[in-house]
Each structure stands twice: as structure tokens, then as C-alpha cells.
Amino acid sequence: MKTTLGLAIMDKSQTVGRIFVAVSLVVFGVQHFLYGGFVAGLVPAFMPGRLFWAYFVGVAFLAAAAGILYEEMHGRRQPCWSDVFSFLGAPAHSEDRHAFARWK
């Protein structure tokens, strides 16, 4: 009985934590649109289209928040990001430890 109560409390705290993260991502995303000129000034000068990157990251923040909230509402994860990170990390786990440095 004590174990199931502890798991229930942990599930609720994880839900609250995910909601806080999603809300903060929404705020950050909206601020990227409201203060686009300022955020574009923070992008390194060697990157072309600085305002584009400011808005792109704003959209990415909003998409991440939507994904977190979608998972909370529907209880399932989309495997897309885990597949991407697995693909990018694959050369680091090969037998040749320097393959990642050469992989471009």
C-alpha cells in the first residue's frame, strides 16, 4: 500500500513539473516574438538571417511546449526526438571512438 501511494505522489509531482516546464516554454516562445529584435542581436554575427533564427527558436519553444502538454493529456510519447538523438549519437558508440569527430 505504501509503495502505490508513493508512486501516485511521484506521478502527480512529475505531472506538475511537466506543466511548469511547458508553461515556461510558452512564455519563452512568446517573448521571442515580442522581443525579436533583441533576441536577434543575441544570435552570433556569423549566422545569416538572425531574425529568422530568433523566430525559429520561438516556434521551437512553442512546439516543445505543445509536445509536453500533448503527452500529459494523451499519455503517450512520439518517438521522433528519441529517434533523432539515437541517430546523431550512433557514431559516438561505434568501435572507432573518433568516428564522431570525423562524421560531418
Contacts in CASP RR format, 6 or more apart in sequence:
PFRMAT RR
TARGET T0000
AUTHOR 0000-0000-0000
METHOD contacts of the structure
MODEL  1
MKTTLGLAIMDKSQTVGRIFVAVSLVVFGVQHFLYGGFVAGLVPAFMPGR
LFWAYFVGVAFLAAAAGILYEEMHGRRQPCWSDVFSFLGAPAHSEDRHAF
ARWK
15 72 0 8 1.000
18 68 0 8 1.000
18 71 0 8 1.000
18 72 0 8 1.000
19 69 0 8 1.000
19 72 0 8 1.000
21 68 0 8 1.000
22 64 0 8 1.000
22 65 0 8 1.000
22 67 0 8 1.000
22 68 0 8 1.000
22 69 0 8 1.000
22 72 0 8 1.000
23 65 0 8 1.000
25 61 0 8 1.000
25 62 0 8 1.000
25 64 0 8 1.000
25 65 0 8 1.000
25 68 0 8 1.000
26 61 0 8 1.000
26 62 0 8 1.000
26 65 0 8 1.000
28 58 0 8 1.000
28 61 0 8 1.000
29 57 0 8 1.000
29 58 0 8 1.000
29 59 0 8 1.000
29 61 0 8 1.000
29 62 0 8 1.000
29 65 0 8 1.000
30 62 0 8 1.000
31 39 0 8 1.000
32 39 0 8 1.000
32 54 0 8 1.000
32 55 0 8 1.000
32 57 0 8 1.000
32 58 0 8 1.000
32 61 0 8 1.000
33 55 0 8 1.000
33 58 0 8 1.000
36 51 0 8 1.000
36 54 0 8 1.000
36 55 0 8 1.000
37 51 0 8 1.000
37 54 0 8 1.000
39 54 0 8 1.000
39 57 0 8 1.000
40 50 0 8 1.000
40 51 0 8 1.000
40 53 0 8 1.000
40 54 0 8 1.000
41 50 0 8 1.000
41 54 0 8 1.000
42 54 0 8 1.000
43 49 0 8 1.000
43 50 0 8 1.000
43 53 0 8 1.000
43 54 0 8 1.000
47 53 0 8 1.000
67 78 0 8 1.000
71 77 0 8 1.000
71 78 0 8 1.000
89 100 0 8 1.000
91 99 0 8 1.000
91 100 0 8 1.000
91 103 0 8 1.000
92 99 0 8 1.000
92 100 0 8 1.000
END
